[in-house]
Amino acid sequence: MGSYLRANFKNRQYSYLNVSNTLVYFLGTIIGGYLFKVNGIIAGRYFAFILAILIGIRFLKNEKKALKKIESPLSKEKREFLKYSIVVTLTNSISHILYLLDIFLIGIILREETIVASYKTATLIPFALTFIPLSVMIFAYPYFARNFKDTGKVKKYFYEMQKYLIILNLIISAILVIFAPLIIKTVFGSQYLDSVAPFRILSIGYFIAGSFRIPAGNVIASVRKVKINLYNSILSGVLNILLDIVLIYKFGSIGAAIATTSIFIISSIISNIFLFIYFRK
């Protein structure tokens, strides 16, 4: 019992570390942008990275002795771990590329620096706010992973967690949509008010991603069905490129925001349908 409590305490410590890092990254981006514009955003992000590295080094100092005592896993376990980690790495890489793809394609298709800058501005807060559902999943993931064989428990707590995330994210998204002009003007300046429309669309996208896409994707990974996430990410990536090309030509930066939000909806539907079927088995 004592060893379980110690392990649980350490898991909480590492969860707090991850949450703190994400929160500092978010605050650094917003406060840095408000005070010093683009240079402040860059400085705020570097500050978050450096702080995470320093805290991580401190944590690792306390774990050196424990790491030396860990036995090398068996060959079969190594293969399983490598398969799992490679699929997860590919999935995360594709997912992160989706957040950058819009800006890249806007630059290629429209070739307008001001439009690229405005769209980038529109993405900063909605994308940074994903730290909220990600932080929730950092805390919840060990529980889902530990009980992955008990489908009833996983189902019960997933839907309960999702219910509260929907309520929380709905409030956040409503605030962002309603007060979008004020938020853009206050944080980034009046010169970026043309980013209000994409900002509102991406704020709706945040609600979809934070309430359905991120929780479902993490729970799918926790029950070791990581290939589903990989296939979903590949499909989302291909569709995102196609939608971006069509919609950016037609609607400019607003089209890019519509494409991203549409992909969030599609990938959320796929993930949640899979979990619905998985829970019924």
MOZI-V808599 format. One record per residue. N is the residue number from 0. RES is the residue in one small letter. SS is DSSP state (A for helix, B for strand, O for the rest). PSI is psi in whole degrees, -180 to 180 (* if undefined). Layout:
# MOZI-V808599
n=<N,N>
res=<RES,RES>
ss=<SS,SS>
psi=<PSI,PSI>
This chain:
# MOZI-V808599
n=<0,1,2,3,4,5,6,7,8,9,10,11,12,13,14,15,16,17,18,19,20,21,22,23,24,25,26,27,28,29,30,31,32,33,34,35,36,37,38,39,40,41,42,43,44,45,46,47,48,49,50,51,52,53,54,55,56,57,58,59,60,61,62,63,64,65,66,67,68,69,70,71,72,73,74,75,76,77,78,79,80,81,82,83,84,85,86,87,88,89,90,91,92,93,94,95,96,97,98,99,100,101,102,103,104,105,106,107,108,109,110,111,112,113,114,115,116,117,118,119,120,121,122,123,124,125,126,127,128,129,130,131,132,133,134,135,136,137,138,139,140,141,142,143,144,145,146,147,148,149,150,151,152,153,154,155,156,157,158,159,160,161,162,163,164,165,166,167,168,169,170,171,172,173,174,175,176,177,178,179,180,181,182,183,184,185,186,187,188,189,190,191,192,193,194,195,196,197,198,199,200,201,202,203,204,205,206,207,208,209,210,211,212,213,214,215,216,217,218,219,220,221,222,223,224,225,226,227,228,229,230,231,232,233,234,235,236,237,238,239,240,241,242,243,244,245,246,247,248,249,250,251,252,253,254,255,256,257,258,259,260,261,262,263,264,265,266,267,268,269,270,271,272,273,274,275,276,277,278,279,280>
res=<m,g,s,y,l,r,a,n,f,k,n,r,q,y,s,y,l,n,v,s,n,t,l,v,y,f,l,g,t,i,i,g,g,y,l,f,k,v,n,g,i,i,a,g,r,y,f,a,f,i,l,a,i,l,i,g,i,r,f,l,k,n,e,k,k,a,l,k,k,i,e,s,p,l,s,k,e,k,r,e,f,l,k,y,s,i,v,v,t,l,t,n,s,i,s,h,i,l,y,l,l,d,i,f,l,i,g,i,i,l,r,e,e,t,i,v,a,s,y,k,t,a,t,l,i,p,f,a,l,t,f,i,p,l,s,v,m,i,f,a,y,p,y,f,a,r,n,f,k,d,t,g,k,v,k,k,y,f,y,e,m,q,k,y,l,i,i,l,n,l,i,i,s,a,i,l,v,i,f,a,p,l,i,i,k,t,v,f,g,s,q,y,l,d,s,v,a,p,f,r,i,l,s,i,g,y,f,i,a,g,s,f,r,i,p,a,g,n,v,i,a,s,v,r,k,v,k,i,n,l,y,n,s,i,l,s,g,v,l,n,i,l,l,d,i,v,l,i,y,k,f,g,s,i,g,a,a,i,a,t,t,s,i,f,i,i,s,s,i,i,s,n,i,f,l,f,i,y,f,r,k>
ss=<O,A,A,A,A,A,A,A,A,A,A,A,A,A,A,A,A,A,A,A,A,A,A,A,A,A,A,A,A,A,A,A,A,A,A,A,A,A,A,A,A,A,A,A,A,A,A,A,A,A,A,A,A,A,A,A,A,A,A,A,A,A,A,A,A,A,A,A,A,O,O,O,O,O,A,A,A,A,A,A,A,A,A,A,A,A,A,A,A,A,A,A,A,A,A,A,A,A,A,A,A,A,A,A,A,A,A,A,A,A,O,O,A,A,A,A,A,A,A,A,A,A,A,A,A,A,A,A,O,O,A,A,A,A,A,A,A,A,A,A,A,A,A,A,A,A,O,O,O,O,A,A,A,A,A,A,A,A,A,A,A,A,A,A,A,A,A,A,A,A,A,A,A,A,A,A,A,A,O,A,A,A,A,A,A,A,A,O,O,A,A,A,A,A,A,A,A,A,A,A,A,A,A,A,A,A,A,A,A,A,A,A,A,A,A,A,A,A,A,A,A,A,O,O,O,A,A,A,A,A,A,A,A,A,A,A,A,A,A,A,A,A,A,A,A,A,A,A,A,A,A,O,A,A,A,A,A,A,A,A,A,A,A,A,A,A,A,A,A,A,A,A,A,A,A,A,A,A,A,A,O>
psi=<-41,-42,-36,-43,-39,-43,-41,-39,-41,-40,-40,-40,-47,-33,-45,-38,-48,-44,-44,-43,-46,-39,-43,-40,-45,-50,-38,-40,-47,-52,-43,-43,-39,-41,-41,17,-135,-43,-35,-38,-46,-47,-41,-39,-42,-39,-43,-42,-45,-43,-41,-40,-44,-43,-39,-41,-40,-41,-41,-30,-39,-16,-1,-46,-42,-38,-35,-26,-9,129,148,133,160,161,-41,-43,-37,-45,-43,-42,-43,-43,-46,-48,-37,-44,-44,-42,-45,-43,-48,-38,-46,-41,-42,-35,-35,-33,-20,-18,-42,-50,-42,-47,-34,-43,-40,-45,-48,-29,41,114,-38,-37,-42,-45,-42,-40,-41,-41,-42,-29,-24,-54,-50,-42,-39,-31,-11,-9,-24,-59,-33,-38,-41,-42,-31,-41,-40,-26,-47,-35,-46,-42,-39,-30,27,-23,-20,86,-35,-45,-46,-44,-48,-50,-27,-49,-33,-45,-43,-36,-46,-34,-39,-46,-49,-48,-30,-42,-47,-47,-39,-42,-44,-43,-47,-45,22,-49,-42,-43,-47,-46,-41,-45,-42,-20,158,-26,-12,17,-17,-6,4,-46,-51,-36,-44,-41,-43,-26,-37,-40,-37,-42,-45,-50,-45,-25,-28,-49,-53,-49,-46,-43,-41,-38,-38,-42,-37,-26,15,29,49,-25,-30,-45,-39,-48,-40,-43,-41,-47,-44,-40,-46,-47,-36,-43,-47,-46,-40,-48,-47,-50,-32,-41,-37,-43,5,-139,-29,-38,-38,-41,-40,-42,-47,-46,-38,-40,-39,-42,-47,-49,-33,-43,-46,-48,-45,-33,-42,-46,-38,-45,-42,-41,-23,-11,*>
